[in-house]
C-alpha cells in the first residue's frame, strides 16, 4: 500500500473552467488540503460545445481573465498551465507528464458539459485516478430545488421562494495564502490562442470599461455596494444611470461566486449600508440567474428549441434587411438603436434595454428568437448559455414563466419611461442628440423645422422607423392568434 508521504508527493491536477478565481473555489481548496503539489490548468475546449463555442466578445474577456488568474496564481507560488483541445486527452497528457494521481474540478451544467464531465470522469477512473468534482457556480446545485411533487418548478416566483426557504448560510471559502507549486512542464502561450480580435479590433472600446479577473470582480462588487445598491430597487431599470452592478461577466466566468455576492450584500444590509428592499431586489436578480441554470439542467434543448412546443410552428419572418438594421442599430427607434450600439461598443447592454431590443426583434420584426440569441452570444462579454437562452425565450413568450406573447413593448413609451431625459439615447445615437426631449424617442414626429434645426434628415443621417409600431403589434398578435387556432 502506498504511504501517505508518497501519495502526497504525487501532484493533483486542478482543472479550471468557468471558475476563474482563487477565493471560494471548492476544487482548489480541496486540492490544497490534500497536501500535494498543484497543477493548475485551463483547457481551451472548442470541440465539446459544438455550435456554442465561446463567442467573440466572451473570448476577449477570457483572454484577460486568464491573464489575471495566471498572475494571481504566480503571486501565491504556483503557475497556470494552458492547454488546448479535448479535455480528456489534455488531462491524460498531463497525467503522463507529471505522474499526478488525482484530478479535481468544479462542475458545469450546460448539457454538453454534463456529458463531458461523465465521460472524463469515467476515463480517468478506469485508469485508477482519483476524481473529485464540486458545485461552485450556483447557490444551489441544479436539480436540488424541486416542488412538492418532486418535479422542477415552472414558475420563477415559486422557485425562488423555495430557494429562500433553504439555508444559504455557508460562508464563502477563504482565499488561499499560498499554492504548492507543481512540476515545471510546458504550457501554451496565451497570445497564441488569438482570443482577442486584431484586424479590425472591434473590441477596442472594451479596454477602458472592464477589468476582467478576480480583483476586478471584487472591486465591482464593492463599488456597487457602496454606491448604486442603495437605490437599486427604484433605479435599476434606468439605462441613463449607473444603477446596476455590472457583475454579470464576472459571474459568467466565475471570477466571483454567487455565494460571495450573496453574503457581501446581506452583510452590507446588516450593517445598514443597503436597505432591505434594495438588497432583496438585487438578490432576486441573482435568483433569476439561478433559475436559468436550473431550467437548463432540466431542459437540455433550452438554447435551441421553444419550451412550449407549439411555438415551433410560429410563422416567423426571415427578412435579412430588418435583421441587419437591428444588429447595426438602424431601426429608426432610438431606444432600440441605442441598446444595439451600446452592445457593439461595450460588449454589454443594460437589462431593461435588452428586453426592449429583444421584444422588438421577435415581435415587431417577427424574426426568430434564436437569431437574436446567437447575436447576443457573439457580442456579449457576459454571454451565458443558460441566461441567454432563458431570457430570449421569456421575451418571445415561448418559455417557462414566460411573459404573455401579447405583451409587445412599445419602444417609444419604453424610452420615455426609462430614459425620460434622453441621456442614454443621446450618448449612443449622437446624430439625433440635438432634438428636444419631446421628440428624442420619436424623431419622425418632429416638425420639419425642428428636424432641420437639429441637423436631422430622416433616411439620410438617421432612418425613419423600419416598421410601424401599431401595424407590427397587430401583425404579431394575429400570428399568435393563428398559432393558437391551429393548436
HULINPE-V50672 format. One line per field, one symbol per residue. ss: DSSP state (2 for helix, 1 for strand, 0 for the rest). A space follows every 50 residues. Layout:
ss=???
This chain:
ss=00022222200111110000000002222222200001111111000002 22000222222222222222222220000111110022222222222200 01111100002222222222222222000111110000000000010000 01000222222222000000000000000000000000022220000000 00022200000002222222222222022222222000000000000222 22000002222222222222000002222222222222222222222200 00000000222220000002222222220000022222222222220000 22222222222222000022222222222000002222222222220000 00000000002222222200002222220222000022200022200222 2220000100010000002222222222222222220
